[in-house]
Amino acid sequence: MKKIENLKIKIFSDGADQNDMIEMSNKPFIKGLTTNPSLMKKAGIKDYKSFAKDILSKIKTKPISFEVFSDDFSEMEKQAIEISSWAKNVYVKIPITNTKKNTSCDLIKKLSQQKIKLNITAIMNIEQVKQVMTVLDKKVPSIISVFAGRIADTGRDPIPIMKNCLQEMKNNESSELLWASSRELLNIFQAEEIGCHIITVTKEIINKLSLVNYDLENYSLDTVKDFYEDALKAKFKV
């Protein structure tokens, strides 16, 4: 297994806690950051614009993705233009459809033609990737976020799907495939092996990087000690 510093894949930190985002951005192996409305709600964010601008005043070079939140495409466009104006390192996240299952491809095309860097999110299948690739400007950087973790949640192996996505994207050198909704540290190495460009991981997963190549006998002993110490603290009796 490769050391984390020798991986070709770009590791992005996913979250909405400002202190965590700044901490993660200072790590040399973290190449970018992402967030979304659900994470921001969980973090208790009330003022979207103030939160984003505050983060961008501290993280000025690594790419950061902020998502639109309207369900109306005309309003989505206005939000995207506004968000993209906040900083040069901003990617605007556009969901592949709205809640009515109407495709966002016309909007994606319009925004891409305006040279706005996009992160197309919530993608789950190869047909969605094919649709997006027909409308993106090949000269404008873009990210295709395929939710491999959620695909795996349905009992499907995401790796063949991710490989097919890479094939569909090979004619657009400005577009990068992102393995989204990672569930475990192993996902980083799976994504690396198939040639995925980016993977998003939470702080919890990033904190497990010290376990890479850790001796399994020692890990076994650590686990036994954890069980023993927790039983003592709980004062269990039989």
N, C-alpha and C positions, 0 to 999 in steps of 0.2 A: 504494500500500500504506500502511495506517495506521501511525502510530507506536505503539509498544507501550503507551505511557501513555494513548492515546486509545481503546483497545479496550474493549468492553463485557464481553467474556468474562472470567471469573475464572481466573487462572493459578495452579494448585496445583503445588507442588514434590513430586516423587515420589522417595523414597530412604529409607535407613536408617542412614546415617552421621551420628552425632550432631552433629559439627562442621558438616557440610554443611547439616543441617536447620536449625540455629540461624542459620547464615550466610544461607540462603535466606529464613528467616522475617523477617529484618531488612530485606529488600528491599521497598520499598513496593508494587511491582507484584505481589508474591507474596501471594495472598489466603488461602492455606491450604496444608495439607500432607497427604500420604498415605504409607503404607508398607504392607508386606505380609510374610507369613512368609518368602517366598523372598528378598526383599531383606534382611530381617533376618538370615537364615542366611548370605547372601553377605557381610554386614558383620561376621559373627562374633559376633552377639549370642547370649548364653547364657541370660541372665535376662530374660525378656520383660517382666515386671511392673516390675522395677527400671529397665530401659531406658525404658519408656513413662513412668513417673512422673518420671524425671529430665528427660526431654524436656518434659513438661508443667509442670515447675517453672520452666522457662525460657521456654516459649511458652504464654502464658496466655490469649490472646484469639483468635488465628487458629484456625479449625477444623482438627483433626487426626483422620484416620481410622486406627483400629487394628482389626485383623481377628481374629475368632475362629479357632481352629485345630482344633477337635474335628470328628469326622465323625458324631457322635451328636447328634441334635437337642436332647435334654434337657440334655446337657452343654454344647452350643452356647449354649443359653439361659442357663445359669449363668454362662458366660464373658462373654456379652454384658452381663448385668446388672452383673457385676463391673467390666468395662472401662468401661462408661458412668458408673460411680460415681467414676472417677478425676478427672474435671474436666468443667466445663460446656461446654468447647469440643470435647469428644470426640464423634466419630461412630463407631459400631460397624459394621465391615464384615462383612456376612453374604453368603457365596457363594450364588448362585442355586439351586444344588443341592449335595448332598453327593457323595462320590466314587461312590456307587451310583446316581447320577442321580435320586435322590428329591428332589422339589421342596422348597425351603425356605419356601414361601409361608405355611404354617400358623405357623411360627416367626416369620416377618416380621410377620404380623398380630398375633400375641401381643405381640411386643416393641414394635411401633408403638402398640398400645393402652396400653402402659405408659409412653408418652411418651418412649421412647428414640430418639434421633436415629440413623438408620441410613444406611449406604452399602451398597446392594445391588451386589455385585461379580461379575465374571466373566460378565456378560451378553453374548450374542453375536447375538441375533435379536429381532425384533419381538414374537414370541409370548411370550417371557420377560418383556418389558416389560409387555405386556398383563396377564399374570398378576399381576405385582407391583402394578400400579396398582389392581387390584381389592381388595387387602388392606391397603394403606397408609392410615393415619389422615391425612386431608387437613389436619389442624391441626398435625401434627408434621413438622418439617423432615426431609427425606430427600434422598439423592443416588442417582441411578441410573447406575451405571458401566457403560457399554457399551464393549467393548474394540475400538474402531475400528481400532487398529493391528494387532491379531491378525486381525481380519476381512480387512484388506488383505493380510496375509501369505498368505491363501488364494487370492489373485487376484481377490477381490471388491472392488468400489468401496464403501467404507463410507458414503459421503455420503448416498445414497438411504435407507439403513437408519437413519441418524441423523436424517434429516428425518422419517421415519415415526415414530420414537420421540418426537420433539418433539410431533407431532400427538397421539399417544396420551397424552401427559403434560399437555396444555394445560388439562385440567380440574382439575389439582392444582397450585395455586400454591405449595405448600410443598415441592414436589419439583423437583429440578434435574437436568438431564441432564449427565453428565460424559463427555467424550471421553477414554477411557483408552488406555494403551499407545501413546502418541505415538511416532512414528518419526523425525520431522524437524521443523524449525522451521516449515515451511510448514503443518503440521497446525494450528498456532495460528490462522492466518489462514483456513484452511478451516473450522474450527469456529466462528470468529467470524462468517463470512459466512452460515452457515445458522442462526445464532441459538442455538448451543449455550451452556449456562450456564457450564460449567466445563471446563477441560482440564488434565490432569496431564502434566507434563514433567519429565524428568530434569535434573540439574545440567548435563550435557553439552549438552543442547539450550538451556537457559537461557544458557549461556556463549556461544551463537551469536547472541544478541540484538543484539550490536554490529554484526552483518552486515546487519541490516534496512535495506533501501534502499541498501546499499553499491554503489558504482559497479562495474559488471561488467567494464569494461576494466581497472580497478585490481585487481580480484579475479583476472582472467586473468594480469596481471603478477605478482601475489603467488604464484600457482600455479607459474608458470615459474621464479621465484626459488627456491621450495621444492624443486622437482625438481633444479635446478642445484646448490643448496647440499648437498642430500642425496647427490648423485652425488660431489661433492668430498669430503665426509666419509667416504664409503664407499671412496674412492680407486679408483673403477672404471677399468679399462683395456680397450681393444678391441684 
